[in-house]
Amino acid sequence: MSARDDTLRAALRWTEPAGRSIEAVNDLVSAPLLERGRWSWRVWWLAFAASLVLTIVMAVTIVWLFSKGIGIFGNNTTIVWGFPIANYVWWIGIGNAGTLISSMLLLMRQHWRASINRFAEAMTLFAAAIAGIFPILHLGRPLYFYWLVPYPNTMTLWPQWRSALIWDFWAISSYLLFSLLFWYVGLIPDLAALRDRAKSSTARTMFGIFALGWRGSARHWHTLHVYHTTMACLGVPLVIALHSVVGLDFAASLMPGWAETIFPPYFVVGAMYSGFTMVIVLAAAVRWGLRLQALITVEHFEVMAKMLLAASVIMTLSYAAEWFSAWYGGEHAERRLVAYAFGGDYGVLYWLMLILNCAIAHAFWSATARRSVATVVIIAILINVGMWLERMLIVLNTLSHGYAIGMWRTFVPTLWDVLLLFGSLGFFALLFLVFSRALPVVSMHETRRLLSAETQQ
Amino acid sequence: MSALLVADFENAGTLLKTARQAKSAGYPLADAFSPFPLDGMPEILGETSTRLRAWMFVGGLAVAALAYATEYWSAVHAYPIDSGGRPLHSWPAFVLFPFAVAIFGAALAGFIGLLVNCGLPRLHHPLFDIDGFERATQDRFVLALHAPAHDPDKRTMVAWLKRAGAANVWELEW
């Protein structure tokens, strides 16, 4: 089978007839940006208002936190991490999937990424940026967070390079900036197309400035292709390093249940798992809200459902490895911790987490379930809740039940904990809604290329 | 002052075929423009080599070296902390920071290289004056040839382009 037959089959599989010409792709993707009058935006405005309210809630919580200190959270002298760090791990996990889709699927030549990589990369940027806020909010003296940066200062202090906190700081900031470049470079040809389609001079000027004068010459495309594939090769180790570092925040400690060598890969898989669920939810929202059924098809949901199923099995194996190493290692505190996880203060949540993360994805053995967008979205949301519980429980179980029995405590979240979590979700939604009205959510040039096999016949 | 003949085509196949024929006929190809990358076009135009990856490697390596040097100097000389007798130069713990920033450094070096290589940003270009060139970023496939100096040769080339399937042929002086 020739490469062209392969592309042709992909074009037929991953698009519907309504989106199967170059001009159809241009029109479908640019309509929300250039011809906004084509449909009513009432739902968008309602969603915008709701997410704005939540964003304000987040801002108020942060102001309250900065004036009162972390005592407003449920954290205590034993459970020092609580919600902020669990939220951080959850958000950074979501922030990983965009690069998974952009880089790994690009290197694996998976054609279906063309219609989902753009908004998945945007999701990555927003989620990683939100994740980056949480460790700072969790500091006792957040105003000194910049001490993590090595800069010559009057105190002649330097960062402690052996600390996982420093690794975190650099991994997140490198990842954020890297993702921004990756995303922006992929946007340039689409911005140029929007510049050339725009009817109003404001739109033409704005898109034109950010398109940098892109002309789509052979030299441009060749350079972009080299850059993009090289970035993909770099992105995969970076994203794995990033989440491994998050795993090391736990594994480099000496706590039962944390000091495990499996943590870095286990965290990476967990990140892909929860990130993919978020991609599915956003794919469904974008597909419905921006009328992109012809480009984001049922086939996309089916293949992403398969990814979830595979990730679910790997997650189950990771949990089993945790239990096994506790039992096989024979350390008393480790064994006690596993028993505590199943039957202790948060036992109900642990069982719920296991059902959500390990059991429900098995519905995807059925093709009917995989091909129902509603089913895939509902299961994805449930899994994402399960993944949040997992991060929460990793923090809570170990800290509640460490080596020193006299220090055992339970954690009860406060209203502020909950407000900050939902506020951050609202902020994420706000950013995404603005993105969906300001920039093309589907990569036009990559979709055009997918369709090129047809047009070259 | 040089002159270009710019022709646009309906589809990618015709553009590629025409470019190939023009090359074998000895016509001086200037550039080709398309709404998506065309397989084979860089080879026809002889644009296959780029030093971008080498630049990215050098950029990444330089940033990594700087990061490691900062760690070494600050941890061993400027601010030594004896933490449980661990060596001041704890290289295994020092690897991650250079690694992460090196990847960003390579990405940034590549981005700068990309701009330099493509001659961007350049918000205006004489080609944009052609009424119809705007479709090259959307759905048309455009070929640019260096126009011959003499008018008869030029007319032959225009006729040849039309025969090859060009919808429009424009002449551009710049």
Chai-1 contact restraints between the chains, C-beta under 6 A:
chainA,res_idxA,chainB,res_idxB,connection_type,confidence,min_distance_angstrom,max_distance_angstrom,comment,restraint_id
A,I22,B,D139,contact,1.0,0.0,6.0,A-B,restraint_1
A,E23,B,D139,contact,1.0,0.0,6.0,A-B,restraint_2
A,N26,B,Q138,contact,1.0,0.0,6.0,A-B,restraint_3
A,P150,B,T70,contact,1.0,0.0,6.0,A-B,restraint_4
A,W158,B,S74,contact,1.0,0.0,6.0,A-B,restraint_5
A,W158,B,A78,contact,1.0,0.0,6.0,A-B,restraint_6
A,W158,B,Y79,contact,1.0,0.0,6.0,A-B,restraint_7
A,W161,B,E71,contact,1.0,0.0,6.0,A-B,restraint_8
A,W161,B,A75,contact,1.0,0.0,6.0,A-B,restraint_9
A,W161,B,F94,contact,1.0,0.0,6.0,A-B,restraint_10
A,R162,B,S90,contact,1.0,0.0,6.0,A-B,restraint_11
A,R162,B,A93,contact,1.0,0.0,6.0,A-B,restraint_12
A,W167,B,L96,contact,1.0,0.0,6.0,A-B,restraint_13
A,W170,B,F97,contact,1.0,0.0,6.0,A-B,restraint_14
A,W170,B,A100,contact,1.0,0.0,6.0,A-B,restraint_15
A,A171,B,A100,contact,1.0,0.0,6.0,A-B,restraint_16
A,S174,B,A100,contact,1.0,0.0,6.0,A-B,restraint_17
A,S174,B,V101,contact,1.0,0.0,6.0,A-B,restraint_18
A,S174,B,F104,contact,1.0,0.0,6.0,A-B,restraint_19
A,L177,B,F104,contact,1.0,0.0,6.0,A-B,restraint_20
A,F178,B,F104,contact,1.0,0.0,6.0,A-B,restraint_21
A,F178,B,A107,contact,1.0,0.0,6.0,A-B,restraint_22
A,L181,B,A107,contact,1.0,0.0,6.0,A-B,restraint_23
A,L181,B,F111,contact,1.0,0.0,6.0,A-B,restraint_24
A,A192,B,T137,contact,1.0,0.0,6.0,A-B,restraint_25
A,A193,B,T137,contact,1.0,0.0,6.0,A-B,restraint_26
A,A193,B,Q138,contact,1.0,0.0,6.0,A-B,restraint_27
A,D196,B,E134,contact,1.0,0.0,6.0,A-B,restraint_28
A,D196,B,T137,contact,1.0,0.0,6.0,A-B,restraint_29
A,L212,B,L120,contact,1.0,0.0,6.0,A-B,restraint_30
A,L212,B,P121,contact,1.0,0.0,6.0,A-B,restraint_31
A,G213,B,L120,contact,1.0,0.0,6.0,A-B,restraint_32
A,G213,B,P121,contact,1.0,0.0,6.0,A-B,restraint_33
A,G213,B,R122,contact,1.0,0.0,6.0,A-B,restraint_34
A,G213,B,L123,contact,1.0,0.0,6.0,A-B,restraint_35
A,R215,B,F33,contact,1.0,0.0,6.0,A-B,restraint_36
A,G216,B,F33,contact,1.0,0.0,6.0,A-B,restraint_37
A,G216,B,S34,contact,1.0,0.0,6.0,A-B,restraint_38
A,G216,B,A136,contact,1.0,0.0,6.0,A-B,restraint_39
A,G216,B,T137,contact,1.0,0.0,6.0,A-B,restraint_40
A,S217,B,D31,contact,1.0,0.0,6.0,A-B,restraint_41
A,S217,B,F33,contact,1.0,0.0,6.0,A-B,restraint_42
A,A218,B,A32,contact,1.0,0.0,6.0,A-B,restraint_43
A,A218,B,M41,contact,1.0,0.0,6.0,A-B,restraint_44
A,A218,B,P42,contact,1.0,0.0,6.0,A-B,restraint_45
A,A218,B,L45,contact,1.0,0.0,6.0,A-B,restraint_46
A,A218,B,E47,contact,1.0,0.0,6.0,A-B,restraint_47
A,R219,B,E47,contact,1.0,0.0,6.0,A-B,restraint_48
A,H220,B,C118,contact,1.0,0.0,6.0,A-B,restraint_49
A,W221,B,P37,contact,1.0,0.0,6.0,A-B,restraint_50
A,H222,B,P42,contact,1.0,0.0,6.0,A-B,restraint_51
A,H222,B,E47,contact,1.0,0.0,6.0,A-B,restraint_52
A,T223,B,T50,contact,1.0,0.0,6.0,A-B,restraint_53
A,T223,B,L114,contact,1.0,0.0,6.0,A-B,restraint_54
A,T223,B,N117,contact,1.0,0.0,6.0,A-B,restraint_55
A,T223,B,C118,contact,1.0,0.0,6.0,A-B,restraint_56
A,H225,B,P37,contact,1.0,0.0,6.0,A-B,restraint_57
A,V226,B,T50,contact,1.0,0.0,6.0,A-B,restraint_58
A,V226,B,L52,contact,1.0,0.0,6.0,A-B,restraint_59
A,Y227,B,L52,contact,1.0,0.0,6.0,A-B,restraint_60
A,Y227,B,G110,contact,1.0,0.0,6.0,A-B,restraint_61
A,Y227,B,L114,contact,1.0,0.0,6.0,A-B,restraint_62
A,T230,B,R53,contact,1.0,0.0,6.0,A-B,restraint_63
A,T230,B,M56,contact,1.0,0.0,6.0,A-B,restraint_64
A,L234,B,I103,contact,1.0,0.0,6.0,A-B,restraint_65
A,L234,B,A106,contact,1.0,0.0,6.0,A-B,restraint_66
A,L238,B,I103,contact,1.0,0.0,6.0,A-B,restraint_67
A,H445,B,F36,contact,1.0,0.0,6.0,A-B,restraint_68
A,R448,B,P35,contact,1.0,0.0,6.0,A-B,restraint_69
A,R448,B,F36,contact,1.0,0.0,6.0,A-B,restraint_70
A,R449,B,F36,contact,1.0,0.0,6.0,A-B,restraint_71
A,S452,B,A12,contact,1.0,0.0,6.0,A-B,restraint_72
A,T455,B,N11,contact,1.0,0.0,6.0,A-B,restraint_73
A,Q456,B,A12,contact,1.0,0.0,6.0,A-B,restraint_74
A,Q456,B,G13,contact,1.0,0.0,6.0,A-B,restraint_75
